Amino acid sequence: MEWNDFTGMSHKVELSTIAACVNDRWSPQIGDPTVAGWVTVVAYAVCAVLGFMVLLRALDSRERIFWGLVTLAMLFLGVNKQLDLQSMLTAAGRCLSQIQGWYEERRVFQRDFIIGLLVAAGLFLALVLWLMRGCLRRNGLAVLGLAFVTAFVAVRAVGFHHFDVLIDSRMLGTRFNVLFELSGLVALAVNAMALLSI
């Protein structure tokens, strides 16, 4: 298979070569066996259940689609939290960059990728806000929470060292990454509970 790297150069890379490299760097295991990690998994599960309950009660088709997507996203991200699939993606990127010879210039790629992710998250948020405009008052906090969680997870998957240093910092004994991730989940849960209480 032929892959184009970010410099536009073309290199032939076998998928088996990348798979072997990734296999040396990543294996399926519990990604965050800490109390905070399991609390986050439980928060994803609670959001999935609440999202499904809202989905069953939603009267508007846009709300049903949105809360269906929320439910699926929360289930996937909850499983991903402990399987650590983003680390596999990061390992694949490192392997590809080393095989193609641009590992030393990876910071440019990482920066551009993060900017692209943030732009994509912003566009996604704008699209969802536009599609949900008739029922945004009822779902705005959930839209914001979902955008925040997905952007956080995507940027975390890149493995950009400067970002990792920031989110691994601590405030009152708790790592920022836990606070960032949980804040989006809390926003989703609060919005879902408000809708269920109507």
Backbone as CSV, one residue per row, in Angstrom:
resi,resn,N_x,N_y,N_z,CA_x,CA_y,CA_z,C_x,C_y,C_z
1,MET,0.840,-1.179,0.000,0.000,0.000,0.000,0.883,1.240,0.000
2,GLU,0.426,2.273,-0.688,1.218,3.496,-0.777,0.592,4.561,0.106
3,TRP,1.406,5.173,0.948,0.950,6.225,1.842,1.669,7.509,1.486
4,ASN,0.975,8.624,1.552,1.598,9.933,1.372,1.783,10.568,2.728
5,ASP,2.998,10.983,3.040,3.199,11.652,4.320,2.875,13.131,4.170
6,PHE,2.996,13.892,5.242,2.559,15.292,5.230,3.436,16.182,4.372
7,THR,4.612,15.684,3.961,5.475,16.498,3.104,5.159,16.282,1.632
8,GLY,4.221,15.356,1.370,3.852,15.076,-0.010,4.680,13.971,-0.635
9,MET,5.666,13.450,0.086,6.480,12.362,-0.442,5.673,11.073,-0.375
10,SER,5.906,10.185,-1.301,5.182,8.929,-1.356,6.120,7.799,-0.957
11,HIS,5.646,6.950,-0.053,6.433,5.819,0.411,5.549,4.582,0.402
12,LYS,6.128,3.442,0.024,5.382,2.195,0.109,5.567,1.626,1.501
13,VAL,4.437,1.402,2.163,4.455,0.858,3.509,3.452,-0.280,3.566
14,GLU,3.908,-1.433,4.011,3.021,-2.571,4.169,2.247,-2.430,5.471
15,LEU,0.965,-2.724,5.411,0.157,-2.675,6.625,0.678,-3.645,7.673
16,SER,1.218,-4.765,7.230,1.758,-5.749,8.180,2.953,-5.170,8.947
17,THR,3.729,-4.313,8.288,4.867,-3.664,8.954,4.376,-2.722,10.040
18,ILE,3.359,-1.926,9.713,2.793,-1.014,10.702,2.156,-1.812,11.837
19,ALA,1.413,-2.874,11.488,0.756,-3.696,12.513,1.782,-4.306,13.464
20,ALA,2.893,-4.782,12.934,3.933,-5.366,13.782,4.537,-4.306,14.706
21,CYS,4.770,-3.118,14.159,5.321,-2.018,14.956,4.347,-1.629,16.067
22,VAL,3.056,-1.488,15.737,2.039,-1.130,16.733,1.951,-2.215,17.797
23,ASN,2.023,-3.464,17.371,1.939,-4.589,18.308,3.080,-4.561,19.326
24,ASP,4.244,-4.039,18.916,5.379,-3.929,19.832,5.166,-2.811,20.861
25,ARG,4.336,-1.816,20.531,4.176,-0.628,21.378,2.862,-0.584,22.145
26,TRP,1.889,-1.363,21.712,0.566,-1.297,22.332,-0.034,-2.688,22.433
27,SER,-0.687,-2.961,23.527,-1.437,-4.203,23.667,-2.723,-3.883,24.416
28,PRO,-3.788,-4.639,24.111,-5.053,-4.370,24.789,-4.924,-4.632,26.294
29,GLN,-5.252,-3.639,27.070,-5.211,-3.761,28.531,-6.043,-2.639,29.119
30,ILE,-6.254,-2.680,30.408,-7.007,-1.618,31.060,-6.168,-0.350,30.984
31,GLY,-6.715,0.677,30.345,-5.950,1.890,30.078,-5.770,2.811,31.268
32,ASP,-6.749,2.845,32.169,-6.679,3.758,33.312,-7.306,3.070,34.517
33,PRO,-6.534,2.198,35.188,-7.096,1.413,36.292,-7.222,2.176,37.609
34,THR,-7.152,3.500,37.554,-7.246,4.312,38.766,-8.713,4.526,39.146
35,VAL,-8.922,5.036,40.331,-10.281,5.376,40.772,-10.887,6.407,39.819
36,ALA,-10.106,7.433,39.479,-10.609,8.469,38.566,-10.968,7.878,37.207
37,GLY,-10.168,6.928,36.729,-10.462,6.272,35.449,-11.783,5.529,35.484
38,TRP,-12.012,4.786,36.552,-13.269,4.041,36.666,-14.449,4.965,36.912
39,VAL,-14.240,6.060,37.625,-15.312,7.051,37.809,-15.716,7.622,36.455
40,THR,-14.730,7.881,35.602,-15.017,8.412,34.271,-15.787,7.392,33.434
41,VAL,-15.410,6.111,33.532,-16.140,5.062,32.811,-17.592,5.016,33.286
42,VAL,-17.793,5.079,34.594,-19.156,5.088,35.146,-19.912,6.317,34.645
43,ALA,-19.236,7.474,34.569,-19.881,8.691,34.067,-20.320,8.510,32.610
44,TYR,-19.478,7.859,31.791,-19.877,7.576,30.408,-21.100,6.666,30.381
45,ALA,-21.107,5.638,31.240,-22.238,4.706,31.281,-23.516,5.419,31.714
46,VAL,-23.420,6.280,32.727,-24.584,7.042,33.185,-25.105,7.930,32.056
47,CYS,-24.194,8.596,31.350,-24.610,9.448,30.221,-25.269,8.631,29.118
48,ALA,-24.764,7.415,28.871,-25.367,6.548,27.850,-26.784,6.161,28.261
49,VAL,-26.973,5.785,29.521,-28.306,5.404,30.007,-29.253,6.593,29.969
50,LEU,-28.795,7.742,30.466,-29.630,8.938,30.442,-29.974,9.346,29.007
51,GLY,-28.978,9.264,28.116,-29.215,9.594,26.714,-30.263,8.686,26.095
52,PHE,-30.204,7.397,26.424,-31.182,6.446,25.895,-32.577,6.737,26.442
53,MET,-32.648,7.103,27.716,-33.945,7.440,28.312,-34.551,8.679,27.646
54,VAL,-33.707,9.683,27.371,-34.197,10.884,26.673,-34.628,10.516,25.258
55,LEU,-33.853,9.670,24.599,-34.191,9.215,23.247,-35.587,8.599,23.213
56,LEU,-35.905,7.781,24.202,-37.208,7.118,24.238,-38.353,8.104,24.462
57,ARG,-38.078,9.219,25.134,-39.122,10.204,25.447,-39.165,11.370,24.472
58,ALA,-38.159,11.500,23.609,-38.087,12.668,22.712,-39.248,12.678,21.733
59,LEU,-39.825,13.853,21.564,-40.939,14.011,20.632,-40.465,14.508,19.276
60,ASP,-39.425,15.289,19.250,-38.887,15.882,18.026,-37.897,14.916,17.385
61,SER,-37.970,14.752,16.052,-37.069,13.812,15.364,-35.609,14.239,15.488
62,ARG,-35.362,15.559,15.514,-33.981,16.022,15.672,-33.433,15.639,17.040
63,GLU,-34.270,15.749,18.055,-33.845,15.342,19.393,-33.581,13.837,19.446
64,ARG,-34.421,13.036,18.808,-34.214,11.579,18.809,-32.886,11.227,18.146
65,ILE,-32.610,11.843,17.014,-31.340,11.571,16.323,-30.161,12.003,17.196
66,PHE,-30.250,13.207,17.758,-29.164,13.713,18.590,-28.910,12.808,19.784
67,TRP,-29.962,12.465,20.528,-29.765,11.648,21.727,-29.396,10.208,21.384
68,GLY,-29.790,9.744,20.199,-29.316,8.430,19.740,-27.810,8.456,19.508
69,LEU,-27.335,9.541,18.874,-25.888,9.699,18.664,-25.148,9.861,19.985
70,VAL,-25.737,10.603,20.919,-25.123,10.761,22.237,-24.978,9.399,22.912
71,THR,-26.034,8.597,22.869,-26.005,7.275,23.502,-24.900,6.415,22.904
72,LEU,-24.827,6.356,21.578,-23.787,5.554,20.915,-22.391,6.083,21.225
73,ALA,-22.223,7.403,21.190,-20.913,7.997,21.476,-20.478,7.700,22.901
74,MET,-21.403,7.796,23.860,-21.051,7.533,25.261,-20.682,6.070,25.479
75,LEU,-21.396,5.159,24.818,-21.050,3.737,24.924,-19.654,3.480,24.367
76,PHE,-19.384,4.023,23.167,-18.080,3.822,22.551,-16.968,4.436,23.390
77,LEU,-17.153,5.675,23.832,-16.102,6.354,24.586,-15.880,5.720,25.961
78,GLY,-16.930,5.179,26.561,-16.775,4.478,27.834,-15.927,3.220,27.690
79,VAL,-16.192,2.456,26.628,-15.377,1.261,26.355,-13.956,1.680,26.001
80,ASN,-13.834,2.705,25.165,-12.528,3.196,24.746,-11.700,3.694,25.924
81,LYS,-12.353,4.253,26.923,-11.635,4.799,28.081,-10.749,3.744,28.723
82,GLN,-11.238,2.508,28.789,-10.431,1.478,29.431,-9.679,0.596,28.441
83,LEU,-10.112,0.501,27.208,-9.327,-0.252,26.218,-8.176,0.576,25.667
84,ASP,-8.258,1.898,25.831,-7.174,2.800,25.433,-6.864,2.705,23.942
85,LEU,-7.930,2.710,23.127,-7.757,2.573,21.676,-7.026,3.768,21.070
86,GLN,-7.146,4.954,21.709,-6.435,6.109,21.168,-4.930,5.926,21.272
87,SER,-4.470,5.140,22.242,-3.031,4.856,22.329,-2.580,3.995,21.160
88,MET,-3.467,3.111,20.695,-3.158,2.318,19.511,-3.038,3.234,18.291
89,LEU,-3.938,4.216,18.199,-3.883,5.169,17.090,-2.605,5.988,17.144
90,THR,-2.223,6.434,18.351,-0.985,7.196,18.524,0.221,6.348,18.135
91,ALA,0.227,5.078,18.569,1.329,4.177,18.223,1.417,3.984,16.711
92,ALA,0.261,3.870,16.055,0.261,3.705,14.596,0.846,4.939,13.920
93,GLY,0.508,6.121,14.405,1.068,7.351,13.844,2.575,7.426,14.040
94,ARG,3.047,7.062,15.220,4.494,7.075,15.476,5.212,6.071,14.577
95,CYS,4.632,4.876,14.462,5.251,3.856,13.613,5.333,4.331,12.162
96,LEU,4.232,4.877,11.662,4.208,5.350,10.277,5.236,6.458,10.063
97,SER,5.324,7.392,11.017,6.273,8.502,10.859,7.716,8.015,10.902
98,GLN,7.998,7.006,11.714,9.361,6.472,11.773,9.695,5.672,10.521
99,ILE,8.734,4.882,10.054,8.970,4.083,8.848,9.179,4.990,7.636
100,GLN,8.400,6.081,7.555,8.515,6.984,6.415,9.620,8.023,6.586
101,GLY,10.211,8.101,7.777,11.357,8.968,7.979,11.059,10.415,8.328
102,TRP,9.835,10.724,8.777,9.537,12.101,9.150,9.235,12.247,10.644
103,TYR,9.688,11.301,11.442,9.435,11.334,12.885,10.007,12.593,13.537
104,GLU,11.180,13.033,13.098,11.810,14.219,13.704,11.003,15.492,13.436
105,GLU,10.208,15.506,12.368,9.371,16.664,12.041,7.928,16.474,12.491
106,ARG,7.678,15.515,13.372,6.311,15.162,13.762,5.564,16.311,14.444
107,ARG,6.278,17.227,15.078,5.599,18.313,15.800,4.771,19.185,14.848
108,VAL,5.279,19.400,13.654,4.519,20.178,12.654,3.229,19.434,12.319
109,PHE,3.348,18.142,12.081,2.173,17.329,11.768,1.196,17.336,12.945
110,GLN,1.706,17.143,14.166,0.843,17.120,15.347,0.106,18.453,15.519
111,ARG,0.846,19.553,15.357,0.221,20.875,15.492,-0.889,21.050,14.466
112,ASP,-0.580,20.723,13.210,-1.581,20.868,12.155,-2.776,19.949,12.386
113,PHE,-2.501,18.749,12.888,-3.566,17.790,13.153,-4.475,18.299,14.274
114,ILE,-3.880,18.840,15.335,-4.666,19.374,16.446,-5.494,20.564,15.979
115,ILE,-4.890,21.448,15.192,-5.645,22.583,14.654,-6.808,22.082,13.804
116,GLY,-6.538,21.076,12.981,-7.595,20.479,12.161,-8.703,19.869,13.006
117,LEU,-8.321,19.181,14.086,-9.325,18.599,14.979,-10.175,19.671,15.646
118,LEU,-9.525,20.734,16.098,-10.271,21.815,16.746,-11.201,22.512,15.763
119,VAL,-10.729,22.709,14.537,-11.584,23.301,13.504,-12.762,22.366,13.204
120,ALA,-12.471,21.060,13.085,-13.537,20.084,12.826,-14.536,20.061,13.972
121,ALA,-14.043,20.115,15.218,-14.947,20.145,16.374,-15.803,21.414,16.345
122,GLY,-15.186,22.545,15.978,-15.944,23.791,15.877,-17.009,23.731,14.793
123,LEU,-16.644,23.165,13.639,-17.615,23.014,12.552,-18.730,22.048,12.941
124,PHE,-18.348,20.958,13.623,-19.341,19.986,14.100,-20.313,20.665,15.059
125,LEU,-19.769,21.452,15.973,-20.612,22.166,16.928,-21.535,23.139,16.200
126,ALA,-21.003,23.872,15.234,-21.826,24.817,14.472,-22.936,24.088,13.709
127,LEU,-22.599,22.948,13.100,-23.593,22.166,12.357,-24.689,21.658,13.288
128,VAL,-24.286,21.107,14.427,-25.270,20.590,15.378,-26.138,21.731,15.904
129,LEU,-25.522,22.876,16.199,-26.302,24.032,16.667,-27.325,24.457,15.615
130,TRP,-26.920,24.449,14.356,-27.840,24.839,13.282,-28.961,23.808,13.131
131,LEU,-28.598,22.515,13.144,-29.609,21.467,12.992,-30.567,21.422,14.179
132,MET,-30.072,21.764,15.359,-30.883,21.694,16.572,-31.525,23.045,16.908
133,ARG,-31.496,23.999,15.982,-31.926,25.366,16.293,-33.343,25.438,16.837
134,GLY,-34.221,24.549,16.417,-35.596,24.591,16.918,-35.739,24.057,18.334
135,CYS,-34.800,23.251,18.764,-34.891,22.663,20.106,-33.586,22.855,20.876
136,LEU,-32.860,23.890,20.510,-31.561,24.151,21.141,-31.700,24.575,22.595
137,ARG,-32.743,25.301,22.887,-32.933,25.753,24.265,-33.012,24.553,25.207
138,ARG,-33.606,23.475,24.721,-33.757,22.265,25.547,-32.492,21.398,25.552
139,ASN,-31.633,21.529,24.556,-30.506,20.602,24.390,-29.144,21.266,24.288
140,GLY,-29.081,22.568,24.465,-27.835,23.312,24.267,-26.686,22.862,25.143
141,LEU,-26.959,22.587,26.406,-25.903,22.156,27.318,-25.342,20.798,26.893
142,ALA,-26.216,19.910,26.420,-25.764,18.603,25.948,-24.927,18.725,24.681
143,VAL,-25.317,19.611,23.785,-24.541,19.841,22.558,-23.135,20.313,22.922
144,LEU,-23.059,21.261,23.827,-21.763,21.775,24.262,-20.944,20.679,24.949
145,GLY,-21.569,19.904,25.817,-20.878,18.813,26.507,-20.339,17.770,25.544
146,LEU,-21.151,17.390,24.548,-20.710,16.403,23.563,-19.546,16.933,22.741
147,ALA,-19.626,18.183,22.312,-18.528,18.777,21.534,-17.249,18.823,22.372
148,PHE,-17.373,19.171,23.635,-16.213,19.272,24.515,-15.555,17.906,24.714
149,VAL,-16.370,16.894,24.991,-15.827,15.546,25.226,-15.163,14.996,23.969
150,THR,-15.822,15.111,22.819,-15.240,14.555,21.594,-13.968,15.293,21.189
151,ALA,-13.943,16.621,21.353,-12.720,17.371,21.036,-11.589,16.967,21.975
152,PHE,-11.897,16.817,23.267,-10.877,16.415,24.240,-10.302,15.041,23.892
153,VAL,-11.170,14.078,23.619,-10.716,12.724,23.315,-9.887,12.714,22.028
154,ALA,-10.316,13.457,21.026,-9.589,13.490,19.758,-8.201,14.098,19.925
155,VAL,-8.117,15.215,20.637,-6.816,15.857,20.837,-5.918,14.974,21.700
156,ARG,-6.495,14.315,22.685,-5.725,13.406,23.551,-5.147,12.257,22.725
157,ALA,-5.900,11.803,21.732,-5.447,10.685,20.904,-4.203,11.017,20.094
158,VAL,-3.997,12.290,19.795,-2.836,12.688,18.997,-1.540,12.447,19.759
159,GLY,-1.592,12.559,21.090,-0.395,12.339,21.893,0.601,13.478,21.777
160,PHE,0.108,14.702,21.658,0.958,15.880,21.557,1.532,16.181,22.937
161,HIS,2.847,16.137,23.078,3.509,16.187,24.376,3.132,17.430,25.185
162,HIS,3.103,18.604,24.560,2.807,19.842,25.293,1.381,19.829,25.845
163,PHE,0.450,19.266,25.078,-0.927,19.151,25.547,-1.005,18.140,26.685
164,ASP,-0.266,17.022,26.551,-0.247,16.008,27.609,0.291,16.578,28.913
165,VAL,1.326,17.411,28.832,1.886,18.033,30.034,0.824,18.906,30.709
166,LEU,0.075,19.674,29.915,-0.968,20.536,30.470,-2.044,19.716,31.167
167,ILE,-2.585,18.708,30.493,-3.713,17.987,31.085,-3.286,17.007,32.168
168,ASP,-2.002,16.678,32.232,-1.534,15.821,33.319,-1.158,16.622,34.564
169,SER,-1.252,17.962,34.479,-1.034,18.800,35.655,-2.163,18.541,36.653
170,ARG,-1.935,18.953,37.879,-2.924,18.681,38.927,-3.464,19.965,39.546
171,MET,-4.729,19.890,39.937,-5.348,20.963,40.694,-6.105,20.301,41.847
172,LEU,-5.752,20.658,43.062,-6.346,20.063,44.255,-6.228,18.540,44.244
173,GLY,-5.092,18.046,43.766,-4.831,16.612,43.761,-5.468,15.838,42.617
174,THR,-6.206,16.513,41.736,-6.869,15.833,40.616,-6.265,16.310,39.311
175,ARG,-5.965,15.350,38.410,-5.387,15.715,37.119,-6.404,16.475,36.279
176,PHE,-5.904,17.467,35.528,-6.766,18.277,34.673,-7.514,17.430,33.652
177,ASN,-6.874,16.345,33.154,-7.562,15.551,32.136,-8.862,14.961,32.678
178,VAL,-8.878,14.587,33.958,-10.107,14.078,34.571,-11.147,15.193,34.633
179,LEU,-10.721,16.379,35.032,-11.649,17.512,35.130,-12.193,17.908,33.764
180,PHE,-11.314,17.942,32.737,-11.760,18.297,31.383,-12.798,17.294,30.878
181,GLU,-12.462,16.012,30.997,-13.338,14.974,30.457,-14.669,14.937,31.210
182,LEU,-14.602,14.995,32.528,-15.830,14.916,33.326,-16.722,16.142,33.157
183,SER,-16.135,17.305,32.871,-16.972,18.499,32.728,-17.944,18.361,31.558
184,GLY,-17.487,17.803,30.436,-18.386,17.570,29.305,-19.454,16.543,29.637
185,LEU,-19.057,15.499,30.381,-20.011,14.456,30.760,-21.057,14.992,31.741
186,VAL,-20.622,15.839,32.655,-21.565,16.440,33.602,-22.578,17.315,32.848
187,ALA,-22.105,18.077,31.873,-23.012,18.914,31.080,-24.061,18.056,30.376
188,LEU,-23.639,16.943,29.794,-24.575,16.033,29.135,-25.588,15.475,30.125
189,ALA,-25.082,15.008,31.266,-25.967,14.387,32.269,-26.968,15.391,32.819
190,VAL,-26.532,16.597,33.108,-27.421,17.634,33.655,-28.528,17.941,32.649
191,ASN,-28.162,18.077,31.373,-29.170,18.368,30.341,-30.161,17.217,30.218
192,ALA,-29.645,15.984,30.225,-30.530,14.820,30.111,-31.479,14.735,31.295
193,MET,-30.972,14.952,32.506,-31.836,14.890,33.697,-32.886,15.991,33.675
194,ALA,-32.508,17.164,33.173,-33.484,18.258,33.065,-34.606,17.880,32.102
195,LEU,-34.261,17.251,30.975,-35.279,16.829,30.020,-36.160,15.719,30.580
196,LEU,-35.584,14.830,31.345,-36.347,13.719,31.927,-37.275,14.182,33.050
197,SER,-36.950,15.323,33.645,-37.778,15.806,34.752,-38.984,16.631,34.271
198,ILE,-39.020,16.926,32.977,-40.128,17.731,32.424,-41.390,16.883,32.357
